[in-house]
């Protein structure tokens, strides 16, 4: 299996993983964020397909962190009572590790690619995977200490990126 085929499979697996997580998550804001992550993985897949077919592709920019910030602000305004099934945390920690591995994969493969077009796309996807890692890390923080996390008035944990 060549690099592009492997990367496409990895992105489809990521999409499925986030869709499954969204299905088992009871908190609607987090469910929306997970579906946004699944859509981002699908966008990566579609970009890789185009790259494979045409030899060139453009990765559309993502506003996933801004959308997540808005969702968490809405949760705070509505003063919702977040409830999580704590064993879910292990699943999110696995997602965190997957994002880290994806980011490293794309960075490494960018150095080994045959074309500048592949290198550019791989580095762009690596950057988005970094954002996904950051976002999941924040979801974990929210799950582990929801009230303290929501009380951060300046939302520094999302603005750091």
N, C-alpha and C positions, 0 to 999 in steps of 0.2 A: 504494500500500500504506500503510495507516494505521500509527500507532506500535505498537499492540498486535500487529498482524500481523507487522510487522518484528521486534519483540522476540521473538515466538514462534519465528520462523524462526531468529533468532540463537541462541536457547537450544537448539533442536534441532540446529543446526550444532555448537554447543559440546559437546553430549552425544556426537554422532558423533565429533568430534575426539578427545575423551578416551577413548572406547571403542577407537578405532583405535590411539591411543598405548598403551593398556593391552595390546592384542594384540601389539605389537612389542616391549614391554618385557620383558626377561628377569628382572629383579629382582622377586620376588613381592611384597615390601612396597610398592614403588613402584606395581606393577600394581594392588594393592588401593586405594591412594590415588587413582590415576587413575580407577578404577571408582567410587569415592566421589564424585569430582568430576563424573563423568558423571551419576550419580544426582542430584546437587545441581542440575545444569543441567536435568534432567528435571523436578525439583520446581519449578524456576522456570517452565518451560514450562506445567506443569499449573496453577500458580497464575495465570499470565496467561490461560489458557483460562477458568478460573473467573471471573476478573475481567471478561473480555470477555462471558461469558454472563450473569453475575448482576449485574455492576456493582460487586461487592464481593468481596474474597478476603482470605485470611490466609496469609501465608508462614510455614510452620513453621520454627522455629529450627533451626540447624544446629550439630552438634558435630564438624564435619569437622576442625578443628584439634586437638581432643583425641584423636580417633581416629588422626590422623596421628602425633601425639606418641607414642601407645602403640605404633604400628607401628615407629617409629624406635627406641624403647626396646627392643622385641623384637629388632630387627636387631642392636643392640649386645650384648644379652645372649647371643644365639646366635652372636655373632662370625662372622657370615656374611661371605663374601668378595664384596663387590659388584663386579659387572662390567657396564660399560656400553659400548655401541657409541658412541663419541664423536660421530659425526655426528648422533646423536639429540639432542644438546644444542641444535642449531639448531631442532629441532622444539619443544623445550620453551621456547626463547626466543620462538618465534612464539606459543606458548600464553600466555606472559607478556604479550606485546603485545596479544593478543586480550582477555585479562582486563582489562588497563588500559583498552582502548577500550570494553569493555562497561561497566565502572564509570563512565567518563565519560559514555557514552550515557545510562545510567539517571539519573545526576545531572542532566544537562541536560534530559532529557525530564520529569523530576519537576517542574521549574520551568515547563514548558509544558503540563502536563496539564490536562484539563478538570474533573477531580473530585479531591477529597481522597483517595478510595479509591485512585485510580491513583497519586497522588503518594506516598502511604504505601507502596504495594507497590514502586514504582520505587526509592524510597530504601532500602527493605529489601533489595531485590535488589542495589543498588549496594554496600551494605555487605557482602553475601555475596561479591560479585565481588572486593571488596577482600581478603577472606579467601583467596579462590582465588588471587589474585595473590601474596599473601604465601606461601602454601603452595607454589606452583610455583617461586617464587624460592628457597625453601628446598630444594626437590627439585634445582634447578640447582646450588645450593651443595653438596649431597650428592653429586651426580654428578661435579662437578669436583674435589672433595677429600673423598672418602667417609670416610677414616679420621680426618682432622682434624675433620670435621663431626660425626661420631659421638662423638668424644672430649669434646665439650663437655658436661661432667658435669651442668651445671645446665639444659641444654636451653634456654638463653636465647634462641636464635634462634626458637623456637616460642612462648615465653612473652612475647616482646615485644609481640605483638599483643594 
